[in-house]
């Protein structure tokens, strides 16, 4: 292996599952990395097939944070380019913060390559827009409190009162608790969907309302790797944005009757 003069670590978002949803830059970096540390529990293994034969591959699932950081540091000291391959986008529930804190303290250069998040893949699978005019202009990304606590002002029951488009990560195993808290803000007839492994070949979509989504999810035996989307955007119809409305003028077009 040719030693790199100024080795660097790249945090690469691999996308939600479909290998074709990684960015062009992300794919290029995977092909050139000397060391690839990947989230083994969620990553599509096809992506690892792009790695060069000499690349060292490490599954981060059984490792602690300290073990991952030591591996990164050691590899960079050996002049190797490191790819930290995250599922989805690294900045959303990606344990990114604690890794870059370490790198900045150690004055280790790094770069973050964004990826397509599962909430975007889920909206695409549902063929829905998350921000429908007059329905919702706000998207909230969150999780239900479990073993990992959430700030007191960010409980689901409080977020539900905004009646925004809601994407709930890492919580389908607590679907009963999720629905109970959401009913503090949303009506029982609020549409919702659970998307299992969005963009994967075995993707599964469960539609329902808050009043009946729990038995539907349980019947489908979905307990992990799924996103919960909630809000009236799921059944919106007859709404138009101002951008292409002929009566609405802007810098590129004059209004007409």
C-alpha positions in Angstrom: 0.0 0.0 0.0 1.3 3.5 -0.9 1.5 5.6 2.2 -0.6 8.8 2.0 1.2 12.0 2.9 -1.6 13.6 4.8 -4.1 10.8 5.7 -7.6 11.8 6.4 -10.9 10.2 7.7 -14.1 10.6 5.7 -17.5 10.1 7.3 -19.6 8.8 4.4 -23.3 8.5 4.4 -24.1 5.2 2.5 -27.8 6.0 2.1 -30.9 4.1 3.4 -30.1 0.7 1.8 -30.4 0.7 -2.0 -26.7 0.9 -3.1 -27.6 3.3 -5.9 -28.7 5.9 -3.4 -25.2 6.6 -2.2 -23.7 9.8 -3.6 -21.2 9.8 -6.4 -18.6 11.2 -4.0 -19.4 8.6 -1.4 -19.0 5.7 -3.8 -15.7 7.1 -5.1 -14.3 7.3 -1.5 -15.4 3.8 -0.7 -13.4 2.6 -3.8 -10.3 4.3 -2.6 -10.3 3.8 1.2 -7.5 1.8 2.8 -9.6 1.2 6.0 -13.4 1.0 6.0 -15.2 1.0 9.3 -18.9 0.3 8.6 -22.1 0.0 10.5 -22.6 -3.7 10.0 -26.1 -4.0 11.5 -27.6 -1.7 8.8 -25.3 -1.4 5.9 -26.1 -3.1 2.6 -23.1 -5.4 2.0 -23.2 -4.7 -1.8 -21.5 -1.4 -1.0 -18.5 -3.1 0.6 -18.1 -4.9 -2.7 -16.7 -1.6 -4.2 -13.8 -1.6 -1.8 -10.4 -2.4 -3.3 -9.0 -5.9 -2.6 -6.3 -4.5 -0.2 -8.8 -2.6 2.0 -9.2 -3.5 5.6 -12.9 -3.9 6.6 -14.1 -3.6 10.1 -17.7 -4.0 11.4 -18.3 -1.4 14.1 -21.4 -3.1 15.5 -19.4 -5.1 18.1 -17.0 -2.3 18.9 -17.1 0.3 21.6 -16.6 4.0 20.8 -13.0 3.8 22.2 -12.2 0.8 20.1 -13.4 2.6 17.0 -11.5 5.8 17.8 -8.3 3.9 18.5 -8.7 2.0 15.2 -9.1 5.3 13.4 -6.1 6.9 15.1 -3.8 3.9 14.5 -4.8 3.7 10.9 -4.2 7.3 10.2 -0.8 7.1 11.9 0.1 4.3 9.5 -0.7 6.7 6.6 -4.0 5.0 5.6 -7.1 6.8 4.4 -10.0 5.8 6.6 -13.7 5.7 5.5 -16.2 5.7 8.4 -19.2 4.3 6.5 -22.5 5.2 8.2 -26.0 4.1 7.1 -28.3 6.9 6.0 -26.8 10.2 6.8 -24.1 10.5 9.5 -25.7 13.6 11.0 -29.0 11.9 12.0 -28.7 9.5 14.9 -25.3 8.6 13.6 -23.1 8.9 16.8 -21.2 11.5 14.8 -20.8 14.1 17.5 -18.6 12.1 19.8 -16.4 11.0 17.0 -15.6 14.4 15.6 -15.1 15.8 19.1 -12.3 13.3 19.5 -10.8 14.1 16.1 -10.9 17.8 16.7 -9.2 17.5 20.1 -6.5 15.3 18.5 -6.2 17.7 15.5 -7.0 15.0 13.1 -8.5 16.2 9.7 -11.8 14.8 8.7 -14.6 15.4 6.1 -18.3 14.6 6.2 -20.0 13.3 3.1 -23.8 13.5 3.5 -26.1 10.6 2.6 -29.8 10.1 1.8 -31.6 9.6 5.1 -34.2 6.8 5.6 -36.9 9.4 6.2 -36.4 10.7 2.7 -36.4 7.2 1.2 -39.6 6.4 3.2 -41.3 9.5 1.8 -40.3 8.4 -1.7 -41.6 4.9 -1.1 -44.9 6.3 0.0 -44.9 8.7 -3.0 -45.7 11.6 -0.6 -44.4 15.2 0.0 -43.6 15.9 3.6 -44.2 19.6 3.3 -47.7 20.1 1.7 -49.0 23.7 1.5 -51.7 24.5 4.1 -51.1 21.1 5.7 -47.6 21.1 7.0 -44.5 23.2 6.4 -42.5 21.6 9.2 -40.8 18.2 9.5 -39.8 16.9 12.9 -37.2 14.1 13.1 -37.2 12.5 16.5 -37.3 9.2 18.4 -39.4 7.8 21.3 -37.7 7.8 24.7 -36.5 4.4 25.7 -33.2 3.4 27.1 -31.9 6.5 25.4 -33.5 9.5 27.1 -34.7 12.6 25.3 -34.7 16.2 26.6 -37.7 17.0 28.7 -39.1 19.5 26.3 -38.8 17.0 23.3 -41.1 14.2 24.4 -43.3 12.8 21.7 -46.5 14.1 23.4 -45.1 17.7 23.2 -43.9 17.4 19.6 -47.3 16.0 18.6 -49.0 19.2 19.6 -47.4 20.9 16.6 -49.2 18.6 14.3 -46.3 18.8 11.9 -45.1 16.0 9.6 -43.3 13.6 12.0 -40.6 11.1 11.3 -39.9 8.8 14.2 -36.7 6.8 14.2 -35.6 3.8 16.3 -38.9 3.4 17.9 -41.1 0.8 16.1 -40.4 -1.8 18.9 -42.2 0.6 21.2 -45.1 1.3 18.9 -47.7 1.2 21.7 -45.9 3.8 23.6 -45.4 5.9 20.5 -49.1 5.9 19.7 -50.1 6.7 23.3 -47.9 9.8 23.4 -48.9 11.0 19.9 -52.6 10.9 20.9 -51.8 13.9 23.2 -51.6 16.1 20.1 -52.9 14.2 17.0 -56.4 13.0 16.6 -57.0 9.2 16.5 -57.8 9.4 12.8 -54.4 11.0 11.9 -52.9 8.9 9.1 -49.6 7.2 9.7 -47.3 4.7 8.0 -44.6 2.3 9.1 -41.9 1.7 6.5 -39.7 -1.3 7.1 -36.2 -1.2 5.4 -37.0 1.7 3.1 -35.4 1.3 -0.3 -34.3 -2.3 0.3 -35.6 -5.2 -1.9 -37.6 -6.5 1.1 -39.2 -3.1 1.9 -42.6 -3.3 3.5 -45.1 -0.5 4.0 -47.9 -0.6 6.6 -50.6 2.1 6.4 -53.1 3.0 9.1 -54.4 5.6 11.5 -53.2 6.2 15.0 -56.3 4.2 16.2 -55.3 1.0 14.4 -51.6 1.1 13.4 -50.5 -0.9 16.5 -52.2 -4.2 15.6 -51.2 -3.8 12.0 -47.6 -3.4 12.9 -47.7 -6.3 15.3 -49.4 -8.5 12.8 -46.6 -7.8 10.3 -44.0 -8.7 13.0 -42.1 -5.5 12.5 -39.9 -4.8 15.5 -36.8 -3.0 14.1 -35.3 -1.3 11.1 -38.4 0.7 10.4 -39.5 4.3 10.4 -42.8 5.7 11.6 -44.2 8.7 9.6 -47.2 10.6 11.0 -49.3 13.5 9.7 -52.0 14.7 7.5 -49.5 15.0 4.6 -50.0 11.3 4.0 -53.6 11.9 2.8 -53.4 15.5 1.5 -55.1 16.3 -1.8 -56.1 19.4 -3.8 -53.3 21.6 -2.4 -50.9 23.7 -4.5 -47.8 25.6 -3.7 -47.4 29.3 -4.5 -44.2 28.7 -6.5 -46.0 27.6 -9.7 -49.3 29.4 -9.1 -49.9 31.8 -12.0 -51.3 34.4 -9.7 -48.1 34.4 -7.6 -45.2 36.6 -8.9 -41.5 36.2 -7.9 -38.1 37.0 -9.3 -38.4 34.7 -12.3 -42.0 35.2 -13.3 -44.7 37.8 -13.2 -48.2 37.0 -12.0 -51.0 36.5 -14.5 -54.7 36.1 -14.2 
